[in-house]
Amino acid sequence: MQTQGLHPNRVTLVSLLQAASQVETLKEGCSVHGYAVGSGIGGSDEVFESSLLDVCNKCGAPRMAACIFGKMDNKTIGSWNASMTEGYLKMEQPSEAYPLF
């Protein structure tokens, strides 16, 4: 895409984050996040941020997800429940999930 002079937009980046989440590859998820930050895409975007949290949690990085979550402007029930609580429970850290409630 970029070699053809096209630049990924928000929709493309969300799709790439979802792909990284499915194959559980944190490196690619972080790469997409870095590109988004450098391009001014993704900030204060609930879908983008939730997709990023999902990558972190599925890749076993709940603390990274918590850091991103802490910087989110618009936290929703979905980002609280599905992303943060689920991430800690997946990593068998329920004691970290309880304070979120």
C-alpha positions as CSV (number, residue, x, y, z in Angstrom):
1,M,0.0,0.0,0.0
2,Q,2.6,2.5,1.1
3,T,4.9,1.5,-1.8
4,Q,2.1,2.6,-4.1
5,G,2.0,6.0,-2.5
6,L,-1.1,5.3,-0.5
7,H,-1.2,5.9,3.2
8,P,-3.2,3.8,5.7
9,N,-6.2,5.6,7.3
10,R,-8.0,4.9,10.6
11,V,-10.0,2.0,9.1
12,T,-6.9,0.3,7.7
13,L,-5.1,0.7,11.0
14,V,-8.0,-0.8,13.0
15,S,-8.1,-3.7,10.6
16,L,-4.3,-4.2,11.1
17,L,-4.7,-4.1,14.9
18,Q,-7.5,-6.7,14.7
19,A,-5.3,-8.9,12.5
20,A,-2.4,-8.6,15.1
21,S,-4.8,-9.5,17.8
22,Q,-6.0,-12.6,16.0
23,V,-2.5,-13.9,15.5
24,E,-1.4,-12.6,18.9
25,T,1.6,-10.6,17.7
26,L,2.5,-7.7,20.0
27,K,5.3,-6.5,17.8
28,E,3.1,-5.8,14.8
29,G,0.4,-4.2,17.0
30,C,3.0,-1.9,18.5
31,S,4.2,-1.0,15.0
32,V,0.7,-0.1,13.9
33,H,0.3,2.0,17.1
34,G,3.6,3.8,16.4
35,Y,2.5,4.6,12.8
36,A,-0.8,5.8,14.1
37,V,0.8,8.1,16.6
38,G,3.2,9.5,14.1
39,S,0.4,10.1,11.6
40,G,-2.0,11.7,14.2
41,I,-4.5,8.8,13.8
42,G,-6.2,7.0,16.6
43,G,-6.1,9.5,19.5
44,S,-9.4,9.7,21.2
45,D,-10.9,7.1,18.9
46,E,-12.8,4.5,20.9
47,V,-12.6,1.7,18.2
48,F,-8.9,2.2,17.6
49,E,-8.0,2.4,21.3
50,S,-10.1,-0.7,22.1
51,S,-8.5,-2.6,19.3
52,L,-5.1,-1.6,20.7
53,L,-6.1,-2.8,24.1
54,D,-7.3,-6.1,22.7
55,V,-3.9,-6.7,21.0
56,C,-2.0,-6.0,24.3
57,N,-4.3,-8.3,26.3
58,K,-4.2,-11.2,23.8
59,C,-0.5,-10.9,23.6
60,G,-0.1,-11.2,27.3
61,A,0.7,-7.6,28.0
62,P,-2.0,-6.4,30.4
63,R,0.2,-3.8,32.0
64,M,0.8,-2.2,28.6
65,A,-2.9,-2.2,28.1
66,A,-3.4,-0.6,31.5
67,C,-1.0,2.2,30.5
68,I,-2.8,2.8,27.3
69,F,-6.2,2.6,29.1
70,G,-5.0,5.1,31.7
71,K,-4.3,7.6,28.8
72,M,-7.7,7.1,27.1
73,D,-9.9,10.2,27.1
74,N,-13.2,8.3,26.4
75,K,-13.5,5.2,28.5
76,T,-16.6,3.1,27.8
77,I,-18.2,0.1,29.4
78,G,-16.7,-1.9,26.6
79,S,-13.2,-0.7,27.3
80,W,-13.6,-1.3,31.0
81,N,-15.1,-4.8,30.7
82,A,-14.0,-6.4,27.6
83,S,-10.5,-4.9,27.4
84,M,-9.2,-4.4,30.9
85,T,-11.0,-6.9,33.1
86,E,-10.7,-9.6,30.4
87,G,-7.0,-9.0,30.0
88,Y,-6.2,-9.5,33.7
89,L,-8.4,-12.5,33.9
90,K,-6.8,-14.1,30.8
91,M,-3.4,-13.6,32.5
92,E,-4.8,-15.2,35.6
93,Q,-4.4,-12.0,37.6
94,P,-7.9,-11.6,39.1
95,S,-6.5,-9.5,41.9
96,E,-5.6,-6.9,39.4
97,A,-9.1,-7.0,37.8
98,Y,-11.0,-6.4,41.0
99,P,-9.8,-2.8,41.6
100,L,-11.2,-1.9,38.2
101,F,-14.7,-2.5,39.4
